[in-house]
């Protein structure tokens, strides 16, 4: 009789549903929390970065409005977390803290995405669009008046044009050497008037040595136009004095290259490459922040329970 009752009890125990272990439940919550705190801020960072790189040039207003909208999203999470805490946490006391950290991480993603995106756009994409959207001139003579090429992006000089590296100078400012050399027309009688200057950074000596881009390639007759600045202007003035040259009042500064199209494509590829590197780096950063945030949340929950 006793054995029958014991067997019946074991059968009833067997039929009862198995209880989820506390350890398994905690692990599931932790994994979901870390994944959420990693993915959503990373997604926000990626959106801001991609908008800066690919949309800012054509639609800056959309970029700014998108960043504002994402900032409002962070504010919503912040208010949600605050209200959750005001209500005492309910059945999920950690949820309010998760919302606080989500708000913080999304806001951080907006700020970092803005800074990195603006840098990539300014350094690479702005220059790229200048090359693509400005005019292309072919068979240009080095003695042609520079004023007619103020809207140039790419220039293809004729076969007689070359960089006179012997009349190059470098002007050093801080740790940067600003290099200039006159673009001359072989066989021209105008030996001292300069309309175009080949330029570069940290690729020359103070005088007479110029190794910038493809300046020593006899087959190179192409150029991409770059913006001048006060230091290049000072280098030009130095060259004028050193070699009795007369620069145009509004010269065109160029990088002397074999293939302008390759330079343009490289500019775009650099932008995309830096964007992908930034996204990979922020994914790692976002994961580390999520892990730290989760540890703090768990410790706070334990302290509250204690």
C-alpha positions as CSV (number, residue, x, y, z in Angstrom):
1,X,0.0,0.0,0.0
2,X,2.8,2.4,0.9
3,X,4.7,1.5,-2.2
4,X,1.6,2.2,-4.3
5,X,1.2,5.7,-2.7
6,X,4.9,6.4,-3.3
7,X,4.6,5.4,-6.9
8,X,1.5,7.6,-7.4
9,X,3.4,10.5,-5.8
10,X,6.3,10.0,-8.1
11,X,3.9,9.9,-11.1
12,X,2.3,13.1,-10.0
13,X,5.7,14.8,-9.7
14,X,6.6,13.6,-13.1
15,X,3.4,15.1,-14.6
16,X,4.1,18.5,-13.1
17,X,5.6,21.1,-15.4
18,X,9.3,21.7,-15.0
19,X,10.2,25.0,-13.4
20,X,12.5,27.4,-15.2
21,X,15.7,27.7,-13.3
22,X,16.6,31.1,-12.0
23,X,20.0,30.9,-13.6
24,X,18.6,30.3,-17.1
25,X,16.1,33.1,-16.7
26,X,18.8,35.5,-15.5
27,X,21.0,34.6,-18.4
28,X,18.3,35.2,-20.9
29,X,17.5,38.6,-19.5
30,X,21.2,39.5,-19.4
31,X,21.8,38.4,-23.0
32,X,18.7,40.3,-24.2
33,X,19.7,43.4,-22.2
34,X,23.3,43.4,-23.5
35,X,22.1,42.8,-27.1
36,X,19.6,45.7,-26.9
37,X,22.1,48.1,-25.3
38,X,24.6,47.2,-28.0
39,X,22.5,47.0,-31.2
40,X,20.2,50.0,-31.0
41,X,23.0,52.6,-30.1
42,X,25.2,51.1,-32.8
43,X,22.3,51.4,-35.3
44,X,21.8,55.1,-34.4
45,X,25.6,55.7,-34.8
46,X,25.5,54.0,-38.2
47,X,22.5,56.0,-39.4
48,X,24.1,59.3,-38.4
49,X,27.4,58.3,-40.0
50,X,25.9,57.1,-43.3
51,X,23.7,60.2,-43.6
52,X,26.7,62.5,-43.1
53,X,28.8,60.6,-45.7
54,X,26.2,60.0,-48.4
55,X,23.4,62.5,-47.9
56,X,24.8,65.7,-46.4
57,X,26.1,67.2,-49.6
58,X,22.7,67.1,-51.3
59,X,20.4,67.3,-48.3
60,X,22.0,68.7,-45.2
61,X,18.5,69.6,-43.7
62,X,17.5,65.9,-43.8
63,X,20.7,65.0,-41.9
64,X,20.2,67.6,-39.2
65,X,16.5,66.7,-38.8
66,X,17.3,63.0,-38.6
67,X,19.8,63.7,-35.8
68,X,17.2,65.7,-34.0
69,X,14.7,62.9,-34.3
70,X,17.2,60.4,-32.9
71,X,17.9,62.8,-30.0
72,X,14.2,62.9,-29.3
73,X,14.2,59.1,-29.3
74,X,16.9,59.2,-26.6
75,X,14.7,61.7,-24.6
76,X,11.7,59.3,-24.9
77,X,13.8,56.5,-23.3
78,X,14.9,58.9,-20.6
79,X,11.4,60.0,-19.7
80,X,10.2,56.3,-19.8
81,X,13.0,55.3,-17.4
82,X,12.2,58.2,-15.1
83,X,8.5,57.3,-15.0
84,X,9.2,53.7,-14.5
85,X,11.3,54.5,-11.5
86,X,8.7,56.9,-10.1
87,X,6.2,54.0,-10.2
88,X,8.5,51.9,-8.1
89,X,9.8,49.7,-10.8
90,X,6.7,47.4,-11.0
91,X,7.4,43.7,-11.7
92,X,10.5,44.6,-13.6
93,X,12.6,47.0,-11.5
94,X,15.6,46.8,-13.8
95,X,13.6,48.0,-16.9
96,X,13.7,51.7,-15.8
97,X,17.5,51.5,-15.4
98,X,17.8,49.9,-18.9
99,X,15.8,52.8,-20.3
100,X,18.2,55.3,-18.7
101,X,21.2,53.6,-20.2
102,X,19.6,53.2,-23.5
103,X,18.9,57.0,-23.6
104,X,22.5,57.7,-22.6
105,X,24.0,55.4,-25.2
106,X,21.7,56.6,-28.0
107,X,22.6,60.2,-27.2
108,X,26.3,59.3,-27.1
109,X,25.9,57.6,-30.5
110,X,24.3,60.7,-32.0
111,X,27.2,62.9,-30.7
112,X,30.0,60.6,-31.8
113,X,28.3,59.9,-35.1
114,X,28.0,63.6,-35.8
115,X,31.7,64.3,-35.0
116,X,33.0,61.3,-37.0
117,X,30.6,61.9,-39.9
118,X,31.5,65.5,-40.2
119,X,35.2,64.7,-40.2
120,X,34.9,62.1,-42.9
121,X,32.7,64.4,-45.0
122,X,35.1,67.4,-44.6
123,X,38.2,65.4,-45.2
124,X,37.1,63.2,-48.1
125,X,33.6,63.6,-49.5
126,X,33.6,67.4,-49.7
127,X,36.8,67.2,-51.8
128,X,35.3,64.3,-53.8
129,X,32.2,66.3,-54.7
130,X,34.4,69.2,-55.7
131,X,36.2,67.0,-58.2
132,X,33.1,65.5,-59.6
133,X,30.9,68.6,-59.9
134,X,33.4,71.1,-61.1
135,X,34.5,71.4,-64.7
136,X,37.0,69.2,-66.6
137,X,39.4,71.0,-69.0
138,X,41.4,69.2,-71.7
139,X,44.6,70.1,-73.6
140,X,45.3,73.0,-71.4
141,X,48.5,75.1,-72.0
142,X,50.4,76.0,-68.9
143,X,50.6,79.6,-69.9
144,X,46.8,80.0,-70.3
145,X,45.4,82.6,-67.9
146,X,44.4,80.9,-64.6
147,X,41.3,83.0,-64.3
148,X,39.6,80.9,-67.0
149,X,40.0,77.8,-64.9
150,X,38.6,79.0,-61.5
151,X,35.8,76.4,-61.8
152,X,38.0,73.5,-62.7
153,X,37.9,70.2,-60.9
154,X,40.2,68.2,-63.2
155,X,42.7,69.4,-65.7
156,X,44.4,67.6,-68.5
157,X,47.4,69.6,-69.8
158,X,48.9,69.3,-73.2
159,X,52.1,67.3,-73.9
160,X,54.4,70.3,-73.5
161,X,53.4,71.1,-69.9
162,X,55.5,69.9,-67.0
163,X,56.4,70.7,-63.4
164,X,59.6,72.6,-63.0
165,X,60.9,70.8,-59.9
166,X,64.1,72.8,-59.9
167,X,62.2,75.9,-59.0
168,X,60.3,74.4,-56.1
169,X,60.3,75.7,-52.6
170,X,58.9,74.5,-49.3
171,X,57.4,76.7,-46.6
172,X,57.4,75.1,-43.1
173,X,54.6,75.9,-40.7
174,X,54.6,73.9,-37.5
175,X,55.3,70.3,-38.4
176,X,54.0,70.6,-42.0
177,X,56.0,71.5,-45.1
178,X,53.9,73.3,-47.7
179,X,55.4,72.5,-51.2
180,X,54.9,74.5,-54.4
181,X,56.5,74.2,-57.9
182,X,55.6,76.1,-61.1
183,X,53.8,74.4,-63.9
184,X,55.6,75.5,-67.1
185,X,55.2,75.2,-70.8
186,X,58.3,73.7,-72.6
187,X,59.3,76.0,-75.4
188,X,57.4,79.0,-74.2
189,X,59.0,82.5,-74.1
190,X,57.1,83.3,-70.9
191,X,59.6,81.8,-68.5
192,X,58.8,83.7,-65.4
193,X,55.0,84.1,-65.4
194,X,53.3,81.3,-63.5
195,X,49.5,80.5,-63.8
196,X,49.4,77.0,-62.3
197,X,51.3,75.7,-59.2
198,X,51.8,72.1,-58.4
199,X,51.4,71.6,-54.7
200,X,51.8,69.0,-52.0
201,X,52.4,68.5,-48.3
202,X,55.7,67.1,-46.8
203,X,57.0,66.1,-50.2
204,X,59.8,68.6,-50.8
205,X,62.8,70.3,-49.3
206,X,63.1,74.0,-48.7
207,X,64.4,74.6,-52.2
208,X,64.9,72.7,-55.5
209,X,63.6,69.2,-54.5
210,X,59.9,68.4,-55.2
211,X,58.6,64.8,-55.1
212,X,54.9,65.4,-54.8
213,X,52.5,62.9,-56.5
214,X,53.6,62.2,-60.1
215,X,55.7,65.3,-60.7
216,X,58.7,63.2,-61.9
217,X,56.6,61.1,-64.2
218,X,57.2,62.4,-67.7
219,X,53.9,60.9,-69.0
220,X,51.8,62.5,-66.3
221,X,49.9,65.5,-67.7
222,X,46.8,65.4,-65.4
223,X,45.9,67.4,-62.4
224,X,43.2,67.8,-59.8
225,X,42.5,71.2,-58.4
226,X,43.0,71.9,-54.7
227,X,42.0,74.8,-52.5
228,X,44.8,77.3,-51.7
229,X,45.5,78.6,-48.2
230,X,47.7,81.2,-46.6
231,X,50.6,78.8,-46.2
232,X,50.6,77.9,-49.9
233,X,50.4,81.6,-50.7
234,X,53.5,82.2,-48.5
235,X,55.3,79.4,-50.3
236,X,54.5,80.9,-53.6
237,X,55.8,84.3,-52.5
238,X,59.0,82.6,-51.4
239,X,59.3,81.0,-54.8
240,X,58.8,84.3,-56.5
241,X,61.7,85.8,-54.6
242,X,64.0,82.8,-54.9
243,X,63.6,82.4,-58.7
244,X,62.4,85.8,-59.9
245,X,59.0,84.4,-60.8
246,X,55.7,86.3,-61.1
247,X,52.6,84.4,-60.0
248,X,49.1,85.1,-61.3
249,X,47.1,87.1,-58.8
250,X,44.6,84.2,-58.7
251,X,46.7,81.1,-59.5
252,X,45.3,77.6,-59.8
253,X,46.8,75.1,-57.3
254,X,46.9,71.5,-58.5
255,X,48.1,68.1,-57.6
256,X,50.1,66.8,-60.6
257,X,48.9,63.2,-61.2
258,X,49.0,60.7,-64.0
259,X,45.3,59.9,-63.7
260,X,42.9,62.4,-62.2
261,X,40.1,59.9,-62.3
262,X,42.1,57.5,-60.1
263,X,42.6,60.3,-57.5
264,X,38.8,61.0,-57.5
265,X,37.9,57.4,-57.0
266,X,40.5,57.0,-54.3
267,X,39.0,60.0,-52.5
268,X,35.6,58.2,-52.5
269,X,37.0,54.9,-51.5
270,X,38.9,56.4,-48.6
271,X,35.6,57.9,-47.3
272,X,33.8,54.6,-47.5
273,X,36.8,52.8,-45.9
274,X,37.0,55.2,-43.0
275,X,33.3,54.9,-42.5
276,X,33.4,51.1,-42.3
277,X,36.3,51.2,-39.9
278,X,34.4,53.7,-37.7
279,X,31.3,51.5,-37.7
280,X,33.4,48.4,-36.7
281,X,35.1,50.4,-34.0
282,X,31.9,51.7,-32.6
283,X,30.3,48.3,-32.6
284,X,33.0,47.1,-30.3
285,X,32.7,50.2,-28.2
286,X,28.9,49.8,-28.0
287,X,29.3,46.2,-26.8
288,X,31.8,47.2,-24.1
289,X,29.5,50.0,-22.9
290,X,26.5,47.6,-22.9
291,X,28.4,45.1,-20.8
292,X,29.5,47.7,-18.3
293,X,26.0,49.1,-18.2
294,X,24.5,45.7,-17.6
295,X,26.9,45.0,-14.7
296,X,25.9,48.3,-13.1
297,X,22.2,47.5,-13.5
298,X,22.6,44.0,-12.0
299,X,24.6,45.3,-9.0
300,X,21.9,48.0,-8.4
301,X,19.2,45.4,-8.6
302,X,20.9,43.2,-6.1
303,X,21.5,46.1,-3.7
304,X,17.8,47.0,-3.9
305,X,16.7,43.4,-3.3
306,X,19.2,43.2,-0.3
